[in-house]
Amino acid sequence: LKNVIALGAGFIDGLKLGGNTKAALLRVGLLEMAKFCKIFFEGVESGTFMESCGMADLITTCYGGRNRKCAEEFAILRLRYESSDTFDPEGCNRLWSKLEQDILNGQKLQGTPACKEVYLLLESRGLLESFPLLRTIYEVAFLGNGVASITEGIAVKDQPIAHVWNI
C-alpha cells in the first residue's frame, strides 16, 4: 500500500504543490492504509502503523522511492500533454511502461500493479467511496483523470481518526 500512496506523492511533487499538501496526502494515506488492513486482515494492531514499518517506511517511500519518482515524471508529462486525448487507460498504461523502462534501468514499479489490485478489490466489495485517496490515485494513474484531481483524494470527510485507530 505504501507504494500506491507514493504514486500520489509523486503526483503532488509533479504538480509542485509543496510540503503541506504532501504531508496531507501522507496523513490520509496512512489512515487509509490502516483502515484497509483492518478490513482485510485479522489481528492488525493499530500501533504497528506508528512503527518504523508503518509511518517511517511510508515517509521514506513517498520522499525518495522509485514509485514517487516515476509518478512525478508521469504528472509532469501528463500536464504537458493534458489537452490531448492520449491519456485514456491504454495511454496511461503505455506511459507507465515507458517511464519504468526509461527511469528504472530494469527495476520494476510496485505501486502500479498494487494500485490496480487494490482498486479491483475495493470495487468488488463496494468500498471505493470509503477510500477516496486510493480511488483517486487509481483514477489519475489509469483512467486518465486530470493529475490535479489528486487533491480531491486528500479531503477527509466523515472519517474521524478515533474510528481508524480504535481510540
C-alpha positions in Angstrom: 0.0 0.0 0.0 2.9 2.4 0.7 3.9 2.2 -2.9 0.4 3.2 -4.0 0.5 6.2 -1.7 3.9 7.0 -3.1 2.3 7.4 -6.6 0.0 10.1 -5.1 3.1 11.7 -3.5 4.7 11.8 -6.9 1.7 13.4 -8.4 1.8 16.1 -5.7 5.5 16.7 -6.5 4.9 16.8 -10.2 2.2 19.5 -9.6 4.7 21.4 -7.3 2.0 21.7 -4.6 4.5 21.8 -1.8 5.3 20.1 1.5 2.0 20.9 3.3 -0.1 19.2 0.5 2.3 16.2 0.5 2.0 16.0 4.3 -1.8 16.0 4.0 -1.5 13.2 1.4 0.7 11.1 3.8 -1.7 11.6 6.7 -4.7 10.5 4.6 -2.6 7.7 3.1 -1.6 6.3 6.5 -5.3 6.4 7.6 -6.5 4.6 4.5 -3.7 2.0 4.8 -4.7 1.3 8.4 -8.3 1.1 7.5 -7.7 -1.2 4.6 -5.6 -3.5 6.7 -8.1 -3.7 9.5 -10.9 -4.6 7.0 -9.0 -7.2 5.1 -6.6 -8.7 7.6 -7.3 -10.2 11.1 -5.3 -9.2 14.1 -4.0 -5.9 12.8 -2.6 -3.8 15.7 -3.1 0.0 15.3 0.3 0.7 16.9 2.0 -1.1 14.0 1.3 1.9 11.8 3.3 4.2 14.1 6.4 1.9 14.0 9.3 2.1 11.5 7.5 -0.4 9.3 4.5 1.9 9.1 4.8 5.7 9.2 8.6 5.8 8.8 8.5 3.5 5.8 5.7 5.4 4.2 7.6 8.7 4.6 10.7 7.3 3.1 8.9 5.8 0.2 7.0 9.0 -0.5 10.1 11.1 -0.5 12.7 9.0 -2.2 11.2 5.8 -3.7 11.1 4.8 -7.4 7.3 4.9 -7.4 7.3 8.5 -6.3 10.0 9.4 -8.8 8.1 7.8 -11.7 4.8 9.3 -10.6 6.3 12.7 -10.5 7.5 12.3 -14.1 4.1 10.9 -15.0 2.4 14.0 -13.7 4.9 16.3 -15.4 4.3 14.6 -18.8 0.5 14.4 -18.3 0.4 18.2 -17.5 2.5 18.9 -20.6 0.1 17.0 -22.9 -3.2 17.1 -20.9 -5.2 18.7 -23.7 -4.5 15.7 -25.9 -6.6 12.5 -26.0 -3.6 10.3 -25.3 -4.5 9.7 -21.6 -7.2 7.1 -21.9 -6.5 3.9 -20.0 -4.3 2.5 -22.7 -2.3 5.7 -23.0 -1.8 5.7 -19.2 -0.5 2.2 -19.3 1.8 3.0 -22.2 3.2 6.0 -20.3 3.9 3.9 -17.1 5.7 1.3 -19.2 7.8 3.9 -20.9 8.7 5.6 -17.6 9.6 2.3 -16.0 11.9 1.5 -18.9 13.5 5.0 -19.2 14.0 5.7 -15.5 14.4 2.4 -13.6 17.1 0.6 -15.6 15.5 -2.8 -15.4 13.8 -2.3 -12.0 10.0 -2.6 -11.8 7.4 -0.4 -10.2 5.5 -1.9 -7.4 2.9 0.8 -6.9 1.2 0.5 -10.3 0.3 -3.2 -10.1 -0.6 -2.8 -6.4 -2.8 0.2 -7.3 -4.8 -1.9 -9.8 -5.2 -4.8 -7.4 -6.3 -2.6 -4.5 -8.8 -0.8 -6.7 -10.3 -4.0 -8.0 -10.6 -5.4 -4.5 -12.3 -2.3 -3.2 -14.6 -2.1 -6.2 -15.6 -5.7 -5.8 -16.6 -5.1 -2.1 -18.3 -1.8 -2.8 -15.8 0.1 -0.7 -14.4 2.7 -3.2 -16.2 5.6 -1.6 -14.6 4.7 1.8 -11.1 5.1 0.3 -11.1 8.4 -1.6 -7.3 8.7 -1.8 -6.7 5.2 -3.1 -9.6 5.6 -5.5 -8.3 9.0 -6.8 -4.7 7.7 -7.2 -6.1 4.9 -9.5 -8.3 7.3 -11.4 -5.3 9.6 -12.2 -2.9 6.7 -12.9 -5.1 4.5 -15.0 -8.3 6.2 -16.1 -6.8 9.4 -17.3 -8.4 11.7 -14.8 -6.6 15.1 -14.5 -3.5 15.0 -12.3 -4.7 18.0 -10.3 -7.7 15.9 -9.1 -5.3 14.1 -6.7 -6.2 16.8 -4.2 -9.8 15.5 -4.2 -8.5 12.3 -2.6 -6.9 14.2 0.3 -10.1 15.8 1.6 -11.2 13.6 4.5 -14.9 13.7 5.1 -16.6 11.8 7.9 -13.5 9.8 8.7 -12.5 10.5 12.3 -9.1 9.3 13.4 -10.5 7.7 16.5 -12.5 5.3 14.3 -9.4 4.1 12.4 -7.1 3.8 15.4 -9.8 2.5 17.8 -9.1 5.3 20.3 
